[in-house]
Amino acid sequence: MLSCDFLRLGAETQAVAAAGADYIHVDVMDGHFVPNLTIGPPIVAALRRATTLPLDVHLMIAGPERWVDAYADAGADLIGVHVEACTHLHRTLQAIAKRQKKPCVVLNPATPLEAVKWVLGDVAMVLLMSVNPGFGGQSFIPQILDKVAALAAMRAAAGLSFDIQVDGGVTADNIGALARAGANVFVAGTAVFGRPDYREAIVDLRNAASRGAS
């Protein structure tokens, strides 16, 4: 939702839901962990009232463990925390699960997969950032394709089933390669909101991903 028209946030949420989106991805930024400020729990609560789709809340904030309850109370369904921001990652993921929300762990582009190896059994999803977080509209970092493939191999070797999500610069031109590498959840901001027909944009992305995965 970072790329939508914030003056029409509720209407934009409903529009992409009607266009076929599977999740509403909400970027929360604090101006400390990343160099930008976005929204907080009251806006997530308003989004909860605007849609029945799962709210995928991505906490790009320092000390995310302090905010788990607030975002759970606001109506988040998935809560993603950065390994780089968590002093006690396992404890934070447990706190999310205790609230009966789906825990997601997030890695910046330069953070190695080894950083989350020991918590992969505790998460519903791993989000690999394919841009450096903080702003929408950035260009995709192509080296992330190898990282997705390596994570998919780790998932298979451990017999796990967590989702692999990619966020940043995802377009119809690269989503097929990401799906082929093993990703199955994709965050698309500009690729959807930058086009006049949201349904057409989502169909194009979905078709390109399906071709890549087949």
Disulfide bonds with the S-S distance in Angstrom:
none
